[in-house]
Amino acid sequence: MRLIVCLLAAFAATACDRQKAEEPQAPAGESQQVKGVDRSQRGKPSPVTVFRDPDGGTFTLSKFRGTPLLVNLWASWCAPCIKELPTLQQLESAHAGDGRLAVIAVSQDMAPQGSVDAFLAERDLGRFAAYHDPEMGLSSALGTQILPTTILYDAGGKEVWRYVGDLDWTGPEATKLLAEASGARARESEGN
């Protein structure tokens, strides 16, 4: 019995599934979300979904055009999300103002903005994570079913890859993945 409880706890900690009605399994040949890098949406433009910025104003991802953008979808009830937020904050701080990479984390909590702000303040996490999408419009537009999911967009707003599940965004795997933002930017410059 202890083994079963331990296995269930380990499974629950690996990724948070958005709470929604069960959907039928994907037909043969269609991909299902699995933890790790997913390049199946490469080249797809960022959605025009409106969500809230840290000050409560309306916001879209297009505000970052001209700079590669890392967008993290998270929720306060998602343990893997909470685990990776400090590493995203370190990444955001490392690139603050350098123009090479913008980093934002968009809460998919249905709770009011004040609840999200209090949650972030408790953990001393910065404004980069105070973007809020209580209607989960980004999750829907991006077809994400697992939180956290993090998407890298090139400077033109096209998806480079998405990472499903949590990752140490200061570690070697993330460094290698994020180097693709520079490559995408260089390819875009060559095309102009």
Disulfide bonds with the S-S distance in Angstrom:
Cys78-Cys81 2.48
